[in-house]
Amino acid sequence: MREFRRVHEDCNLNDLGFVSLWFTWERGRFVSTIIKERLDRGVASLNWVNLFPGYRLEHLSHSFSDHCLLLLDTSGRYRIVKAVM
C-alpha cells in the first residue's frame, strides 16, 4: 500500500471524489454480515481536472460482480439515477 500511495504522490494524482453510493465493493448475503467498502476510485492530475472542470464520477449499482461500476462523465452533464430499494 505504501508503494501505491507513493506512485500517487510522485505522479501528483488526486482523488476525484464521487456521487451516489458511498461504497464500490460489497460482500455478504445477510444484513447482519454484509461488508461495504470504497475500494475503487478515480484519480487524476490537476491538469486533467482543469481540462474537464465539470467532471462527475458516479458509483453505479453492481449486478453480477461484487464491485460497482464507475462512470466518469467528462461532459459536465448530470444523470439522474433513481435508487432501487
N, CA, C and O atoms as CSV, one atom per row, in Angstrom:
chain,resi,resn,atom,element,x,y,z
A,1,MET,N,N,0.826,-1.182,0.000
A,1,MET,CA,C,0.000,0.000,0.000
A,1,MET,C,C,0.878,1.257,0.000
A,1,MET,O,O,0.523,2.269,-0.604
A,2,ARG,N,N,2.007,1.185,0.670
A,2,ARG,CA,C,2.926,2.318,0.721
A,2,ARG,C,C,3.394,2.698,-0.680
A,2,ARG,O,O,3.466,3.879,-1.022
A,3,GLU,N,N,3.711,1.688,-1.487
A,3,GLU,CA,C,4.162,1.943,-2.864
A,3,GLU,C,C,3.050,2.572,-3.697
A,3,GLU,O,O,3.294,3.472,-4.500
A,4,PHE,N,N,1.836,2.090,-3.499
A,4,PHE,CA,C,0.679,2.632,-4.214
A,4,PHE,C,C,0.522,4.118,-3.905
A,4,PHE,O,O,0.334,4.929,-4.812
A,5,ARG,N,N,0.598,4.467,-2.634
A,5,ARG,CA,C,0.487,5.878,-2.231
A,5,ARG,C,C,1.637,6.705,-2.784
A,5,ARG,O,O,1.446,7.856,-3.178
A,6,ARG,N,N,2.837,6.118,-2.815
A,6,ARG,CA,C,3.994,6.845,-3.333
A,6,ARG,C,C,3.834,7.165,-4.818
A,6,ARG,O,O,4.206,8.250,-5.264
A,7,VAL,N,N,3.279,6.220,-5.584
A,7,VAL,CA,C,3.029,6.462,-7.005
A,7,VAL,C,C,2.045,7.619,-7.172
A,7,VAL,O,O,2.244,8.480,-8.029
A,8,HIS,N,N,1.008,7.646,-6.377
A,8,HIS,CA,C,0.032,8.751,-6.433
A,8,HIS,C,C,0.717,10.079,-6.160
A,8,HIS,O,O,0.481,11.065,-6.859
A,9,GLU,N,N,1.563,10.099,-5.146
A,9,GLU,CA,C,2.273,11.334,-4.813
A,9,GLU,C,C,3.254,11.723,-5.909
A,9,GLU,O,O,3.307,12.885,-6.312
A,10,ASP,N,N,4.038,10.749,-6.400
A,10,ASP,CA,C,5.038,11.032,-7.438
A,10,ASP,C,C,4.394,11.543,-8.723
A,10,ASP,O,O,4.976,12.379,-9.416
A,11,CYS,N,N,3.213,11.056,-9.044
A,11,CYS,CA,C,2.509,11.460,-10.270
A,11,CYS,C,C,1.549,12.629,-10.029
A,11,CYS,O,O,0.858,13.062,-10.952
A,12,ASN,N,N,1.501,13.135,-8.809
A,12,ASN,CA,C,0.600,14.237,-8.440
A,12,ASN,C,C,-0.855,13.925,-8.782
A,12,ASN,O,O,-1.549,14.741,-9.388
A,13,LEU,N,N,-1.305,12.740,-8.388
A,13,LEU,CA,C,-2.684,12.327,-8.648
A,13,LEU,C,C,-3.561,12.644,-7.449
A,13,LEU,O,O,-3.153,12.479,-6.299
A,14,ASN,N,N,-4.763,13.099,-7.735
A,14,ASN,CA,C,-5.731,13.452,-6.697
A,14,ASN,C,C,-6.989,12.620,-6.858
A,14,ASN,O,O,-7.408,12.313,-7.974
A,15,ASP,N,N,-7.585,12.258,-5.733
A,15,ASP,CA,C,-8.840,11.523,-5.737
A,15,ASP,C,C,-9.923,12.426,-6.305
A,15,ASP,O,O,-10.029,13.585,-5.903
A,16,LEU,N,N,-10.735,11.917,-7.235
A,16,LEU,CA,C,-11.775,12.713,-7.890
A,16,LEU,C,C,-13.061,12.805,-7.084
A,16,LEU,O,O,-13.972,13.541,-7.463
A,17,GLY,N,N,-13.150,12.081,-5.991
A,17,GLY,CA,C,-14.399,12.082,-5.243
A,17,GLY,C,C,-15.441,11.243,-5.976
A,17,GLY,O,O,-15.098,10.474,-6.874
A,18,PHE,N,N,-16.701,11.385,-5.601
A,18,PHE,CA,C,-17.751,10.589,-6.220
A,18,PHE,C,C,-19.114,11.133,-5.827
A,18,PHE,O,O,-19.239,11.947,-4.912
A,19,VAL,N,N,-20.130,10.665,-6.539
A,19,VAL,CA,C,-21.524,10.929,-6.164
A,19,VAL,C,C,-22.249,9.589,-6.110
A,19,VAL,O,O,-21.776,8.601,-6.671
A,20,SER,N,N,-23.347,9.558,-5.464
A,20,SER,CA,C,-24.260,8.415,-5.292
A,20,SER,C,C,-23.748,7.474,-4.216
A,20,SER,O,O,-23.332,7.936,-3.154
A,21,LEU,N,N,-23.765,6.176,-4.454
A,21,LEU,CA,C,-23.400,5.180,-3.442
A,21,LEU,C,C,-22.031,5.486,-2.849
A,21,LEU,O,O,-21.118,5.853,-3.589
A,22,TRP,N,N,-21.861,5.346,-1.541
A,22,TRP,CA,C,-20.566,5.632,-0.916
A,22,TRP,C,C,-19.602,4.465,-1.059
A,22,TRP,O,O,-18.399,4.646,-0.867
A,23,PHE,N,N,-20.091,3.272,-1.390
A,23,PHE,CA,C,-19.226,2.099,-1.483
A,23,PHE,C,C,-19.083,1.639,-2.934
A,23,PHE,O,O,-19.917,1.958,-3.782
A,24,THR,N,N,-18.015,0.885,-3.209
A,24,THR,CA,C,-17.820,0.322,-4.549
A,24,THR,C,C,-17.674,-1.191,-4.503
A,24,THR,O,O,-17.571,-1.835,-5.547
A,25,TRP,N,N,-17.663,-1.767,-3.299
A,25,TRP,CA,C,-17.494,-3.206,-3.143
A,25,TRP,C,C,-18.402,-3.676,-2.023
A,25,TRP,O,O,-18.529,-3.022,-0.988
A,26,GLU,N,N,-19.035,-4.830,-2.248
A,26,GLU,CA,C,-19.970,-5.357,-1.264
A,26,GLU,C,C,-19.795,-6.861,-1.171
A,26,GLU,O,O,-19.681,-7.552,-2.183
A,27,ARG,N,N,-19.776,-7.362,0.070
A,27,ARG,CA,C,-19.642,-8.809,0.272
A,27,ARG,C,C,-20.596,-9.211,1.386
A,27,ARG,O,O,-20.695,-8.525,2.403
A,28,GLY,N,N,-21.295,-10.321,1.193
A,28,GLY,CA,C,-22.207,-10.836,2.210
A,28,GLY,C,C,-23.621,-10.928,1.676
A,28,GLY,O,O,-24.030,-10.174,0.793
A,29,ARG,N,N,-24.346,-11.864,2.234
A,29,ARG,CA,C,-25.719,-12.081,1.779
A,29,ARG,C,C,-26.769,-11.636,2.789
A,29,ARG,O,O,-27.928,-11.435,2.429
A,30,PHE,N,N,-26.379,-11.485,4.024
A,30,PHE,CA,C,-27.335,-11.147,5.069
A,30,PHE,C,C,-27.017,-9.766,5.632
A,30,PHE,O,O,-25.851,-9.383,5.726
A,31,VAL,N,N,-28.038,-9.032,5.999
A,31,VAL,CA,C,-27.868,-7.672,6.503
A,31,VAL,C,C,-26.900,-7.652,7.685
A,31,VAL,O,O,-26.103,-6.722,7.813
A,32,SER,N,N,-26.960,-8.646,8.534
A,32,SER,CA,C,-26.125,-8.661,9.736
A,32,SER,C,C,-24.644,-8.922,9.441
A,32,SER,O,O,-23.791,-8.620,10.276
A,33,THR,N,N,-24.328,-9.478,8.271
A,33,THR,CA,C,-22.929,-9.824,7.971
A,33,THR,C,C,-22.372,-9.095,6.746
A,33,THR,O,O,-21.236,-9.345,6.342
A,34,ILE,N,N,-23.156,-8.206,6.161
A,34,ILE,CA,C,-22.714,-7.558,4.927
A,34,ILE,C,C,-21.574,-6.570,5.199
A,34,ILE,O,O,-21.578,-5.860,6.205
A,35,ILE,N,N,-20.614,-6.541,4.298
A,35,ILE,CA,C,-19.484,-5.618,4.379
A,35,ILE,C,C,-19.522,-4.750,3.127
A,35,ILE,O,O,-19.642,-5.267,2.016
A,36,LYS,N,N,-19.421,-3.435,3.302
A,36,LYS,CA,C,-19.392,-2.493,2.176
A,36,LYS,C,C,-18.193,-1.575,2.367
A,36,LYS,O,O,-17.970,-1.050,3.457
A,37,GLU,N,N,-17.420,-1.385,1.295
A,37,GLU,CA,C,-16.230,-0.536,1.356
A,37,GLU,C,C,-16.077,0.239,0.055
A,37,GLU,O,O,-16.612,-0.158,-0.980
A,38,ARG,N,N,-15.354,1.328,0.112
A,38,ARG,CA,C,-14.997,2.072,-1.107
A,38,ARG,C,C,-13.579,1.665,-1.487
A,38,ARG,O,O,-12.606,2.265,-1.030
A,39,LEU,N,N,-13.471,0.639,-2.327
A,39,LEU,CA,C,-12.173,0.125,-2.755
A,39,LEU,C,C,-11.715,0.753,-4.059
A,39,LEU,O,O,-10.516,0.939,-4.263
A,40,ASP,N,N,-12.637,1.078,-4.935
A,40,ASP,CA,C,-12.323,1.591,-6.271
A,40,ASP,C,C,-12.492,3.099,-6.278
A,40,ASP,O,O,-13.415,3.630,-5.661
A,41,ARG,N,N,-11.605,3.782,-6.972
A,41,ARG,CA,C,-11.697,5.240,-7.023
A,41,ARG,C,C,-11.072,5.760,-8.299
A,41,ARG,O,O,-10.266,5.083,-8.937
A,42,GLY,N,N,-11.452,6.962,-8.658
A,42,GLY,CA,C,-10.865,7.630,-9.813
A,42,GLY,C,C,-9.838,8.640,-9.337
A,42,GLY,O,O,-10.060,9.346,-8.353
A,43,VAL,N,N,-8.719,8.706,-10.033
A,43,VAL,CA,C,-7.682,9.682,-9.705
A,43,VAL,C,C,-7.266,10.409,-10.977
A,43,VAL,O,O,-7.381,9.865,-12.076
A,44,ALA,N,N,-6.787,11.626,-10.828
A,44,ALA,CA,C,-6.354,12.412,-11.985
A,44,ALA,C,C,-5.400,13.502,-11.522
A,44,ALA,O,O,-5.350,13.854,-10.343
A,45,SER,N,N,-4.653,14.023,-12.472
A,45,SER,CA,C,-3.758,15.153,-12.198
A,45,SER,C,C,-4.565,16.458,-12.207
A,45,SER,O,O,-5.691,16.500,-12.703
A,46,LEU,N,N,-3.978,17.503,-11.659
A,46,LEU,CA,C,-4.652,18.807,-11.689
A,46,LEU,C,C,-4.812,19.314,-13.119
A,46,LEU,O,O,-5.783,20.007,-13.420
A,47,ASN,N,N,-3.873,18.977,-14.007
A,47,ASN,CA,C,-4.015,19.359,-15.421
A,47,ASN,C,C,-5.274,18.744,-16.021
A,47,ASN,O,O,-6.006,19.409,-16.755
A,48,TRP,N,N,-5.525,17.470,-15.708
A,48,TRP,CA,C,-6.720,16.781,-16.225
A,48,TRP,C,C,-7.974,17.464,-15.669
A,48,TRP,O,O,-8.921,17.724,-16.411
A,49,VAL,N,N,-7.980,17.749,-14.377
A,49,VAL,CA,C,-9.140,18.398,-13.750
A,49,VAL,C,C,-9.398,19.754,-14.399
A,49,VAL,O,O,-10.552,20.139,-14.589
A,50,ASN,N,N,-8.335,20.482,-14.741
A,50,ASN,CA,C,-8.509,21.772,-15.424
A,50,ASN,C,C,-9.065,21.603,-16.833
A,50,ASN,O,O,-9.788,22.475,-17.313
A,51,LEU,N,N,-8.744,20.502,-17.506
A,51,LEU,CA,C,-9.299,20.230,-18.841
A,51,LEU,C,C,-10.772,19.848,-18.784
A,51,LEU,O,O,-11.532,20.147,-19.705
A,52,PHE,N,N,-11.173,19.187,-17.703
A,52,PHE,CA,C,-12.556,18.702,-17.551
A,52,PHE,C,C,-13.136,19.193,-16.220
A,52,PHE,O,O,-13.417,18.379,-15.341
A,53,PRO,N,N,-13.315,20.489,-16.060
A,53,PRO,CA,C,-13.753,21.026,-14.764
A,53,PRO,C,C,-15.159,20.590,-14.349
A,53,PRO,O,O,-15.486,20.644,-13.163
A,54,GLY,N,N,-15.982,20.170,-15.278
A,54,GLY,CA,C,-17.340,19.752,-14.937
A,54,GLY,C,C,-17.474,18.247,-14.783
A,54,GLY,O,O,-18.580,17.715,-14.882
A,55,TYR,N,N,-16.375,17.553,-14.545
A,55,TYR,CA,C,-16.433,16.082,-14.462
A,55,TYR,C,C,-17.328,15.624,-13.313
A,55,TYR,O,O,-17.621,16.371,-12.380
A,56,ARG,N,N,-17.739,14.396,-13.420
A,56,ARG,CA,C,-18.575,13.780,-12.377
A,56,ARG,C,C,-18.265,12.292,-12.377
A,56,ARG,O,O,-18.401,11.635,-13.409
A,57,LEU,N,N,-17.857,11.757,-11.252
A,57,LEU,CA,C,-17.589,10.329,-11.103
A,57,LEU,C,C,-18.701,9.728,-10.265
A,57,LEU,O,O,-18.937,10.147,-9.132
A,58,GLU,N,N,-19.376,8.751,-10.828
A,58,GLU,CA,C,-20.539,8.165,-10.164
A,58,GLU,C,C,-20.310,6.680,-9.928
A,58,GLU,O,O,-19.823,5.972,-10.809
A,59,HIS,N,N,-20.660,6.215,-8.745
A,59,HIS,CA,C,-20.643,4.786,-8.435
A,59,HIS,C,C,-22.012,4.222,-8.829
A,59,HIS,O,O,-23.034,4.603,-8.258
A,60,LEU,N,N,-22.023,3.325,-9.794
A,60,LEU,CA,C,-23.278,2.714,-10.232
A,60,LEU,C,C,-23.548,1.449,-9.419
A,60,LEU,O,O,-22.633,0.887,-8.817
A,61,SER,N,N,-24.780,1.013,-9.401
A,61,SER,CA,C,-25.134,-0.235,-8.712
A,61,SER,C,C,-24.457,-1.406,-9.389
A,61,SER,O,O,-24.267,-1.418,-10.606
A,62,HIS,N,N,-24.094,-2.391,-8.581
A,62,HIS,CA,C,-23.473,-3.591,-9.157
A,62,HIS,C,C,-24.558,-4.605,-9.485
A,62,HIS,O,O,-25.675,-4.511,-8.977
A,63,SER,N,N,-24.234,-5.571,-10.331
A,63,SER,CA,C,-25.187,-6.622,-10.644
A,63,SER,C,C,-24.534,-7.990,-10.467
A,63,SER,O,O,-24.801,-8.674,-9.479
A,64,PHE,N,N,-23.696,-8.393,-11.394
A,64,PHE,CA,C,-23.089,-9.718,-11.316
A,64,PHE,C,C,-21.767,-9.726,-10.557
A,64,PHE,O,O,-21.364,-10.765,-10.033
A,65,SER,N,N,-21.108,-8.616,-10.494
A,65,SER,CA,C,-19.825,-8.502,-9.798
A,65,SER,C,C,-20.060,-7.982,-8.385
A,65,SER,O,O,-21.110,-7.405,-8.099
A,66,ASP,N,N,-19.091,-8.183,-7.506
A,66,ASP,CA,C,-19.200,-7.599,-6.174
A,66,ASP,C,C,-18.629,-6.182,-6.136
A,66,ASP,O,O,-18.620,-5.543,-5.084
A,67,HIS,N,N,-18.152,-5.691,-7.285
A,67,HIS,CA,C,-17.683,-4.316,-7.414
A,67,HIS,C,C,-18.688,-3.498,-8.230
A,67,HIS,O,O,-19.291,-4.007,-9.175
A,68,CYS,N,N,-18.859,-2.249,-7.864
A,68,CYS,CA,C,-19.715,-1.338,-8.622
A,68,CYS,C,C,-18.944,-0.796,-9.823
A,68,CYS,O,O,-17.720,-0.665,-9.788
A,69,LEU,N,N,-19.668,-0.491,-10.856
A,69,LEU,CA,C,-19.060,0.194,-11.996
A,69,LEU,C,C,-18.827,1.651,-11.634
A,69,LEU,O,O,-19.590,2.239,-10.868
A,70,LEU,N,N,-17.774,2.227,-12.189
A,70,LEU,CA,C,-17.527,3.658,-12.038
A,70,LEU,C,C,-17.814,4.313,-13.375
A,70,LEU,O,O,-17.284,3.892,-14.403
A,71,LEU,N,N,-18.648,5.341,-13.366
A,71,LEU,CA,C,-18.971,6.076,-14.582
A,71,LEU,C,C,-18.363,7.464,-14.461
A,71,LEU,O,O,-18.718,8.234,-13.569
A,72,LEU,N,N,-17.447,7.774,-15.363
A,72,LEU,CA,C,-16.808,9.090,-15.375
A,72,LEU,C,C,-17.394,9.905,-16.514
A,72,LEU,O,O,-17.184,9.594,-17.686
A,73,ASP,N,N,-18.125,10.943,-16.165
A,73,ASP,CA,C,-18.738,11.839,-17.139
A,73,ASP,C,C,-17.867,13.095,-17.224
A,73,ASP,O,O,-17.781,13.858,-16.262
A,74,THR,N,N,-17.227,13.308,-18.366
A,74,THR,CA,C,-16.366,14.487,-18.542
A,74,THR,C,C,-17.097,15.648,-19.197
A,74,THR,O,O,-16.534,16.735,-19.325
A,75,SER,N,N,-18.348,15.438,-19.616
A,75,SER,CA,C,-19.076,16.480,-20.341
A,75,SER,C,C,-19.736,17.495,-19.411
A,75,SER,O,O,-20.138,18.572,-19.851
A,76,GLY,N,N,-19.846,17.160,-18.148
A,76,GLY,CA,C,-20.488,18.077,-17.213
A,76,GLY,C,C,-21.992,17.906,-17.141
A,76,GLY,O,O,-22.662,18.650,-16.425
A,77,ARG,N,N,-22.533,16.951,-17.862
A,77,ARG,CA,C,-23.976,16.681,-17.788
A,77,ARG,C,C,-24.239,15.793,-16.582
A,77,ARG,O,O,-23.459,14.893,-16.270
A,78,TYR,N,N,-25.338,16.059,-15.920
A,78,TYR,CA,C,-25.669,15.264,-14.737
A,78,TYR,C,C,-26.752,14.268,-15.076
A,78,TYR,O,O,-27.789,14.624,-15.636
A,79,ARG,N,N,-26.507,13.014,-14.732
A,79,ARG,CA,C,-27.512,11.971,-14.893
A,79,ARG,C,C,-28.348,11.915,-13.628
A,79,ARG,O,O,-27.840,12.146,-12.531
A,80,ILE,N,N,-29.599,11.617,-13.775
A,80,ILE,CA,C,-30.472,11.417,-12.615
A,80,ILE,C,C,-30.675,9.917,-12.494
A,80,ILE,O,O,-31.194,9.268,-13.403
A,81,VAL,N,N,-30.263,9.385,-11.373
A,81,VAL,CA,C,-30.355,7.949,-11.140
A,81,VAL,C,C,-31.262,7.733,-9.941
A,81,VAL,O,O,-31.059,8.322,-8.879
A,82,LYS,N,N,-32.254,6.891,-10.120
A,82,LYS,CA,C,-33.146,6.545,-9.008
A,82,LYS,C,C,-32.645,5.256,-8.397
A,82,LYS,O,O,-32.440,4.265,-9.098
A,83,ALA,N,N,-32.449,5.267,-7.097
A,83,ALA,CA,C,-32.012,4.073,-6.382
A,83,ALA,C,C,-33.190,3.111,-6.278
A,83,ALA,O,O,-34.311,3.516,-5.969
A,84,VAL,N,N,-32.927,1.851,-6.535
A,84,VAL,CA,C,-33.957,0.818,-6.409
A,84,VAL,C,C,-33.802,0.197,-5.022
A,84,VAL,O,O,-32.748,-0.346,-4.692
A,85,MET,N,N,-34.832,0.278,-4.234
A,85,MET,CA,C,-34.774,-0.269,-2.874
A,85,MET,C,C,-35.500,-1.579,-2.799
A,85,MET,O,O,-35.559,-2.191,-1.733
